[in-house]
Amino acid sequence: MSVSPPGPRGFSVVVAKLTSFCNLDCDYCYMFNLADTSQAALPNMMSSVTAQRLVSRIAEYDGQRGGGHRYQLVLHGGEPSLWPMGHFRDLGHAIDAARASGVAIDVGIQSNGLRPFSDEFIGWLRAMGAHMGVSLDGPRHLNDAHRVDRRGRGSYDRVLRSIGDLVTRGGGDILGGFLCVMDPSIDPVEFLDWIEQLPVTRVDLLWPIEYTPEHPPWGDAADEGAYRQRPRYGTWLTDVFFEWIRRDDPSVRIRLFDSVIGLFLGGHGHPDSLVNDAIPLFGVDTDGTYCYPDYFRVAGDSAARTDRSVHTHAVCELHTDAVFGDLLALDALLPTECGPCRFRAQCGGGFLPGRIRSSPLGVSTRPSVLCWDELAFFAAVEAVVHRFAPGREGEGDPRLRRRKTCGSVEVRVGVRPSRGEAVTAGDLPVYLGDELVE
Ligand code: SF4
């Protein structure tokens, strides 16, 4: 099939499913324990040939686009660190060859961190310049309520041992940080205390992906009004954000917070849960089949699978797929209700899973069912940023004692740590040193 070269908007993120099995059995896992059962029929592992074919497809795609683009190859599963070391070596050679021919491929890996990493594997990640994200959902009792192995045993202690060992062996630079699915049952103060004692104090907070238009967080339609008044995730995230601001510890990095502050100040970098003007990502299953982003796995059985494969189709051909077409131009689907919203630029219709319709499969033109949560969070961030942003009322105050760098923009904040204090966006008490400013 021959297709026209893609327009200026193309794919930049590729998620390679190196394995279709895992050594954990997390109850919320969208790969194995929700609507999608497709993994059971797939090869256990991506073959070395398929992985190398994928790299050549990325290089081919870059050439069709005129070259010079940057791609992020995310190694994923299942658990990708269980892929054979020989396959990693072969993949590394293919990436090196693509890079040598001028294709910019960055490598990342998402692991559960359960099994200790071998020296050879750490060396491979370092040689690739790869960063690793490790999933961990909070303090032991909360993490282990969901993230268990196949015998139902909690994973927390083993993950912390393995990551501590990685850091002790000098691999802390490889560790991008911990990925935590938001859990409003964790007290925000306890959550920040927990982050502060991690071996690496870099965390990203992920919105839950199980909420869809057919399964909103408020349950019955009649309950939406009450949910809107006190959205569960938005309220919790706001409390965590204020606690993070109060502590004012620049060594504790929470990517979602850094990104959203940067956006309010005119920055551009952000995770795919923000802005939502485009989701330039495709996945590849272990058999080489192209798939939609994992968010689609909650929409129904095999909902993320396409009828195209790296063995038979160029990446370019995904541009003729209607769902990918929607994802690459999400801003054209901005819900009417979002037009007047003052957080339109930061939110763009809301977290994508909350907009995915299962029939017909695609992106709905209604705001995400996490809209109320996102509104609450954005309002809180806006209240803080307006107070301390350069050019605003806090600018130039010599008492401001801390600096946080958010992308290319610097935000200065100075807030006295004060635990357990009830604070809302409307009446945030701000302290500089011990002095109450307002
Ligand atoms: S906060 Fe709600 S209304 Fe505003 S852009 Fe996001 S989804 Fe739309």
Residues whose N, C-alpha, C, O or C-beta is under 5 A from the ligand:
A	BS01	SF4	E337 C338 C341 F343 R344 C347 G348 G349 G350 P367 S368 C371 E374 L375
